[in-house]
Amino acid sequence: MRTRSLTSVLLLSLVVLYAATADAKWWIFGKSDEEVSFAYLFLNKVSYEESGDKVTLYRDLLPDGQVLVNGRVRAGSGKVGSVKVSTDGKATWDKAKFTPDGVFEYRFTPEPGKTYTLYVEAMDTTGRKNDVDGTKKEVTVLGGFSADAINDALRAMMAAYMAEDPAAFMAFVGADFAGDATNLDRAVRRDFSAFDNISIGFTVNNIASGPGGRSFVSISYNRQVTSSRSGRTLTDRGDTEFVFNAGDGGPRLYSMKNPLIFGLSDASNVATGGSNTAQPGPVIIVDNSGNTAVVPAELQSQLTEDGDFTITGNDDGTSTITTTDGTTVVSQDGTVIATGAGVESGNNIILTTPGHPPAGFNFVDGSVVAGFGDISITGHTDPQTAYGWLDPAACMLDLGINTIGGVTSVPSAGYTCAGPMGFDFAEGHCYAVRLGDGTYGVVEIVSVSVVLPDITVRINYKYQPDGTTNF
């Protein structure tokens, strides 16, 4: 009997000791001085810190309809003992799945219209915890952010844009718009100055959900506008992409890719890259002065990247796009007709002569020569007018009082071609010169100075080597 009682006592003691050890296994090894923290922490695959203190998610865009909290606990030399997540402000806690190296995840299925207050608690085997309060995050889950919501937002934006109502349009643009909301607002208003009779049709091709309630949208569009400056009708069609963020009132525009539907007047600042789904085709472009043209998609991409180009409408219905690298002539439907080198220019060029030999100037290389050139100065008729000669193969047209910067194109007709002959070059006037090879130059007579026996003329010039009349 005594032996059986002693055995029972020993067994009971072992059970009690085991139970105590199981319940308190995290503290029996003593306390650690090392901090418990997170190597990384994510909410639906977005950095926990970057997502802000308050997050709005849309149930329809949640992968499998769930919210995911995952990360990795850093426990120093200790081991991870537990990871728990509270969704109700610490009122209750749920265990998260974790591995020995501290990688963990926790999922829950939210209810639409409800706000969850999240905390994440990690504890090592010594009982030391992370800064739990530092993980607080309020997550509001909304319903209804579906394909219908995206379509509704796009339709409302298209309607506001076609009605030329910038306030109604910007109501659908998020404050965190990637191209800067102020830039977009300014660009849209400039669009309305450049275009009349805006008409846009679109079809949503695909909507993909992303982290943080972000939605990626691909559309096909067709567009027709009337140029406010030229009165020409321009049309284009193609594919492009939008990104929407979750906002309190529904989807809000976060970014747009080229080819742009909105904000064409400042595409280099408004667009964030080019669409991966874009089909090559003509694209409407607008320069800084509101001039418009239709160009191939690849040229639009180059012009957007450069951001510095001018458009000149030609009498034959074509348009010339000029950049620092050269010129491109396109038809009304966006077909490239011709390309050429960049416009050559020079300022403050001095021609000085006592009369004979003349002081000549050649447009092709911008050179001053002693003798006859494309134009030559030999004398004067009054203090503000120089007398000179024109090359026999060239023709000239007085453009009146102007500056070289004010001349962006010259006429193709109306020139005097009875050379060689004398001309009066008046101070302050610009003259168009058509050379014997069919190329064009412009010269500005900046000043005429007479200090006998010398006549000094200061000029600025531009030369277009591609044979077009655009500068």
Secondary structure, DSSP 8 states (H G I E B T S, - for coil): -HHHHHHHHHHHHHHHHHHHHHHTTTTTT----S--EEEEEEETTEETTTT-SEEEEEGGGSGGG-EEEEEEEE-TTS-EEEEEEESBTTSS-EE-EE-TTSEEEEEE---TTEEEEEEEEEEETTS-B--GGGG-EEEEEES--SHHHHHHHHHHHHHHHHTT-HHHHHTTB-TT-TT-HHHHHHHHHHHHHHEEEEEEEEEEEEEEE-GGG-EEEEEEEEEEEEETTT--EEEEEEEEEEEEEEETTEEEEEEE-BS-SS-GGGHHHH--SB-TT----EEEEE-TTS-EEEEEHHHHHHHHHH---EEEE-TTS-EEEEETTEEEEE-TTS-EEEEEE--EEEEEEEEEESSSS-EEEETTTTEEEES--SEEEEEEEETTEEEEEE-TT-EEEEEEE--GGG-SB--SS--B---S-EEEEETTEEEEEE-TTS-EEEEEEEEEEEETTEEEEEEEEEEETTS-SB-
